[in-house]
Amino acid sequence: MNTQHPDQIKAWIQSWNPKALLMNGFDAALVGSVARADFQVVAVYDRTKCIEILMNRDEMSAEDADEFFSFNCEGAYMGAGTPVIGCFDFSDINLEEAQKYLSEQKELHTSEGEE
C-alpha cells in the first residue's frame, strides 16, 4: 500500500525527470514512478482509482468513467513524459473469459497474416 503523499511522489518524479507529465485532478490515484527503457522516470497512476475519481468527482457512471478515461487519458500519448496507467487489482477478472478473448485475438491476428 502506498503511504507516500502525492506531493512526495511528484517531487521524486520531477527530480529525476522535470519533463515528466502529471495528470491534473488525479493525485489520489498517483501510486509511484517507473523508469522506461529510455531511462526516463514517469508517473504511474492506478487505473481503478482514476475511474473512482471520475465517478465520485464528476458523478459519472462506471461505464461512462471507463469510456472517458480510456479515450481521454489512456489514449492520450503526450511524448516521452506521458504517465503510465497501471492495473493492480485483478480480483474481478474471469480467467476463462480472459483466455477465450486471448484465443480469439490470436486467431484473428493469425488469419490476418500477423504472427
Contacts in CASP RR format, 6 or more apart in sequence:
PFRMAT RR
TARGET T0000
AUTHOR 0000-0000-0000
METHOD contacts of the structure
MODEL  1
MNTQHPDQIKAWIQSWNPKALLMNGFDAALVGSVARADFQVVAVYDRTKC
IEILMNRDEMSAEDADEFFSFNCEGAYMGAGTPVIGCFDFSDINLEEAQK
YLSEQKELHTSEGEE
2 9 0 8 1.000
2 31 0 8 1.000
2 32 0 8 1.000
4 32 0 8 1.000
6 27 0 8 1.000
6 28 0 8 1.000
6 30 0 8 1.000
9 30 0 8 1.000
9 31 0 8 1.000
9 32 0 8 1.000
9 33 0 8 1.000
9 43 0 8 1.000
10 22 0 8 1.000
10 30 0 8 1.000
10 43 0 8 1.000
12 32 0 8 1.000
12 33 0 8 1.000
13 20 0 8 1.000
13 22 0 8 1.000
13 32 0 8 1.000
13 33 0 8 1.000
13 41 0 8 1.000
13 42 0 8 1.000
13 43 0 8 1.000
14 20 0 8 1.000
16 33 0 8 1.000
16 35 0 8 1.000
16 41 0 8 1.000
17 40 0 8 1.000
17 41 0 8 1.000
17 42 0 8 1.000
17 81 0 8 1.000
19 40 0 8 1.000
19 80 0 8 1.000
19 81 0 8 1.000
20 33 0 8 1.000
20 40 0 8 1.000
20 41 0 8 1.000
20 42 0 8 1.000
20 43 0 8 1.000
20 81 0 8 1.000
20 83 0 8 1.000
21 42 0 8 1.000
21 43 0 8 1.000
21 78 0 8 1.000
21 79 0 8 1.000
21 81 0 8 1.000
21 82 0 8 1.000
21 83 0 8 1.000
22 30 0 8 1.000
22 43 0 8 1.000
22 83 0 8 1.000
23 29 0 8 1.000
23 30 0 8 1.000
23 43 0 8 1.000
23 45 0 8 1.000
23 50 0 8 1.000
23 73 0 8 1.000
23 83 0 8 1.000
25 53 0 8 1.000
25 57 0 8 1.000
26 45 0 8 1.000
26 49 0 8 1.000
26 50 0 8 1.000
26 53 0 8 1.000
28 49 0 8 1.000
28 53 0 8 1.000
29 45 0 8 1.000
29 46 0 8 1.000
29 47 0 8 1.000
29 49 0 8 1.000
29 50 0 8 1.000
29 52 0 8 1.000
29 53 0 8 1.000
30 43 0 8 1.000
30 44 0 8 1.000
30 45 0 8 1.000
31 44 0 8 1.000
31 45 0 8 1.000
31 46 0 8 1.000
31 49 0 8 1.000
31 88 0 8 1.000
32 43 0 8 1.000
32 44 0 8 1.000
33 41 0 8 1.000
33 42 0 8 1.000
33 43 0 8 1.000
33 44 0 8 1.000
34 41 0 8 1.000
34 42 0 8 1.000
34 44 0 8 1.000
34 84 0 8 1.000
35 41 0 8 1.000
36 42 0 8 1.000
36 80 0 8 1.000
38 80 0 8 1.000
40 80 0 8 1.000
40 81 0 8 1.000
42 80 0 8 1.000
42 81 0 8 1.000
42 82 0 8 1.000
42 83 0 8 1.000
42 84 0 8 1.000
43 83 0 8 1.000
43 84 0 8 1.000
44 83 0 8 1.000
44 84 0 8 1.000
44 85 0 8 1.000
44 86 0 8 1.000
45 83 0 8 1.000
45 84 0 8 1.000
45 85 0 8 1.000
45 86 0 8 1.000
46 86 0 8 1.000
46 87 0 8 1.000
46 88 0 8 1.000
47 69 0 8 1.000
47 74 0 8 1.000
47 85 0 8 1.000
47 86 0 8 1.000
47 87 0 8 1.000
48 87 0 8 1.000
48 88 0 8 1.000
48 89 0 8 1.000
50 69 0 8 1.000
50 73 0 8 1.000
50 85 0 8 1.000
51 62 0 8 1.000
51 65 0 8 1.000
51 66 0 8 1.000
51 69 0 8 1.000
54 60 0 8 1.000
54 64 0 8 1.000
54 65 0 8 1.000
54 68 0 8 1.000
54 69 0 8 1.000
55 61 0 8 1.000
55 62 0 8 1.000
55 65 0 8 1.000
58 65 0 8 1.000
60 68 0 8 1.000
73 85 0 8 1.000
74 85 0 8 1.000
76 82 0 8 1.000
109 115 0 8 1.000
END
